Amino acid sequence: MKHLKAFLQLIRWPNLVFIVIAQGLFQWAVILPVYEHAQVPANLAGANLWWLMLASVCIAAAGNIINDYFDLNIDRVNKPEKVVIDKFVRRRWAIIWHLLLSGIGIGISFYLDTTSSIALLGWANTMCVVLLFVYSITLKKKLLIGNIVISLLTAWVILVVPFAESSQLLRQSALDVQKITRLSLLYGAFAFIISLIREVVKDIEDIDGDRRYGCKTMPIVWGIQASKIFTATWLVMLITTLIAVQLYVLTFGWWLSALYCVVAIIIPCLQSLMQLKRAFSPNDFHALSSRIKLVMLTGILSMMFFRWYVSDVLFM
């Protein structure tokens, strides 16, 4: 049981649950209403959606393992109590699990390519595996590049769903492609921005270990204050955009949706901004990172309202 708990910690199981919720909700609440209205079958119908989610979970879990493998020395400085590799999981087994899970994720992706109308998913997810590996070796130690890569991959968790449906979207003229594209970009951009904010906050939290092992992350190169300003700028941009979106949806009478977004997303973002200003110690930045992660979850859950207001969505 102790080793199982350690393994679940190694693959960061809460993040994997996020992936399942995000992809399942986006398909159910955003994609399917448009398909049902046009009476067109979806590529991700039936078991295909579950296969896609399993592929994404395996690739993400493999990425988490290889990241911890190469981060072992840094983690011994920043968070020794959370180190799993060499304590509960041997290095050799970490590599084996990384290769196995990556192989399963890529294999499932190519399986979907060959057994459905989905195209190029195998190659796209192979690129994700490569990026996660290169990120773990070198990109995460470089100024901003690693943060951007992880943020793009976080956005891909959402965007892979419309990507898997792209062959149907291009083939079926009855489908409202623009509507799906707008909502895909909206949630993809949210995922990118909130992930970028959290990645920089985590870099500030981990500055001691990163500096000891020669990393060139933003807090080390620019300083903590400049990194806080960078993070605050993106938070302000996110808050402003979210307010604008709520003003827009209110024109459709989406009062419940707007109330949810204000209470569960915008206000926590404002609180994060205030918390960022006061943050000083690693514990402060860890608490801030946890709050931002909660905002990621509430943002994902907001997709439910597109199913709730399905008749309005079709005519937005």
MOGI-V278019 format. One record per backbone hydrogen bond with DSSP energy under -1.0 kcal/mol. CO is the residue of the C=O (numbers start at 1). NH is the residue of the N-H. Records with the same first field share a line. If there is no record, write none. Layout:
CO=NH  NH
//
This chain:
1=5
2=6
3=7
4=8
5=9
6=10
7=11
8=13
12=15  16
13=17
14=18
15=19
16=20
17=21
18=22
19=23
20=24
21=25
22=26
23=27
24=28
25=29
26=30  31
27=32
31=35
32=36
33=37
34=38
35=40
45=48
47=51
48=52
49=53
50=54
51=55
52=56
53=57
54=58
55=59
56=60
57=61
58=62
59=63
60=64
61=65
62=66
63=67
64=68
65=69
66=70
67=71
71=75
72=76
74=77  78
75=79
79=82
80=83
84=87  88  89
89=86
90=94
91=95
92=96
93=97
94=98
95=99
96=100
97=101
98=102
99=103
100=104
101=105
102=106
103=107
104=108
105=109
106=110
107=111
108=112
109=113
110=114
111=115
120=124
121=125
122=126
123=127
124=128
125=129
126=130
127=131
128=132
129=133
130=134
131=135
132=136
133=137
134=138  139
135=140
138=141
139=142  146
141=216
143=145
144=148
145=149
146=150
147=151
148=152
149=153
150=154
151=155
152=156
153=157
155=158  159
156=160
158=161
159=163
160=164
161=165
163=166
165=169
166=170
167=171
168=172
172=175
175=177
176=180
177=181
178=182
179=183
180=184
181=185
182=186
183=187
184=188
185=189
186=190
187=191
188=192
189=193
190=194
191=195
192=196
193=197
194=198
195=199
196=200
197=201
198=202
199=203
200=204
201=205
202=206
204=207
206=210
207=211
208=212
209=213
210=215
211=214
217=221
218=222
223=227
224=228
225=229
226=230
227=231
228=232
229=233
230=234
231=235
232=236
233=237
234=238
235=239
236=240
237=241
238=242
239=243
240=244
241=245
242=246
243=247
244=248
245=249
246=250
248=251
249=252  254
250=253
253=255
254=258
255=259
256=260
257=261
258=262
259=263
260=264
261=265  266
262=267
265=269
266=270
267=271
268=272
269=273
270=274
271=275
272=276
273=277
274=278
275=279
281=285
282=286
283=287
284=288
285=289
286=290
287=291
288=292
289=293
290=294
291=295
292=296
293=297
294=298
295=299
296=300
297=301
298=302
300=303
301=304
302=305
303=306
304=308
305=309
307=310
309=313
310=314
312=315
313=316
//
